[in-house]
Every structure is written in structure tokens, then in C-alpha cells.
Amino acid sequence: MEFLKIRLLVLAFLLPGLKNYAQDWDLLGNAFTLSYQYEKSGDYLKAIYELKKVYDENSYEINLRLGWLNYSAGLFEESMANYQRAISLMPYSEEARFGMAYPASGAGKWDKVIEQYNEILKNSPGNTVAMYRLGLIYYGRKDYNSAHKYFKKVVDMYPFDYDGVVMLAWTNFQMGKTREAKVLFNKALLNKPNDVSAKEGLSYLK
């Protein structure tokens, strides 16, 4: 009998809290729903406003979503702040670091972009998306040795992937490795017959 009284007493304390908890989830769910609706119509500021009404600095999901919406609205600094908060809450989150790369690149902060991809590779050494994007950055900087390192890893894991193969071909071409470049351009054409980029590369090797 005493045990039953204790259980009833505990429930009396818990039930109001559970009700408020459910109400909080309803408010949060409604805010996210409205943010998606406004985003779909291209009204990013209203989408941001709906989430700011329920903002909680300790919510990973709100910060991640605001990071994307602020980026979409062209508010790169605000976006980076939200993504950074999300990363601080979930340090191993790859989605938050990939997200951070968008506003950082939009703001021209390429070293910050590189930092995010390197952090991803620390946790996931086989992440080919991060490798490929690092390869593109270094290729754009004409640091072909670094670009080659990342594209080579991508192609080692995905030997018939067009994007990796064609970029490794171009990188080899830039490094003067014409034999390797020719083989890779031809392999790219096996994946995408009549591909303009691969055909252009081969035209330089005749």
C-alpha cells in the first residue's frame, strides 16, 4: 500500500512536466513546419523568424536549421555562427561541418572550409566527399600535388567514378604526367561517352 502511495505521488509530480514537454515538442514541430513552408516559397527571413521564436541555444537541430536558412538568405556570418554552435553541441557531426563549408566558402573563408573537411576526415578517413572537395580547392589553388593526393584516394576507392577520375586526369595533366592523364581521360569516357571535359583533355595530348 505504501509503495502504491509513493508511485501515485511520483506521477503527480511528473504528469504536469510531461504535459509541458509534449507542448514544447508541439511548438517546436510547428515552428519547423512553418520554416519549411516559408523556405519552399523562398521567404527565408520568415522561415528564420519562425525558428527564432522558439530558439534554444542548446538545441542542435534549431542551430543546424538556422545555419542552412541564414546561408540560403545570404547571411553568411549568422549562418557560420549557427553552424559553429551546432558543432560545439555535437563535435562529431559531419552534417554540421559540411554545412559550415557553405557559408564559409560564400564568405571566401577557404581556410575555414579546409578546416571543416580535415576535421571530417579525422573522424571518417574514408569520406570521399570531403576528399573530393579538398581536391577541388587545391586544384583551384594550383597546388596540384595536394589535389592529386585527394583525388587519388577517391579513385582508389571508386575507380569508375566519373568525377574523381576526370579530376585526377586533369591533375595529372597539370603535373605533366601525360601518360597517366591519357589513360584516365579515356576511362572517364567509358563512364560518360562524348564527355566534353575528357575529350578536351585528350585533345591536348595528341
Protein Blocks (a to p, Z undefined) as FASTA:
>chain_A
ZZmmmmmmmmmmmmmmmmmmmmmmmmmmmmmmmmmmmmmnopaklmmmmmmmmgcfklmk
lmmmmmmmmmmnopaklmmmmmmmmmmmmmmlmklmmmmmmmmmmnopaklmmmmmmmmm
mmmmmlmklmmmmmmmmmmnopaklmmmmmmmmmmmmmmbmklmmmmmmmmmmnopaklm
mmmmmmmmmmmghiaklmmmmmmmZZ
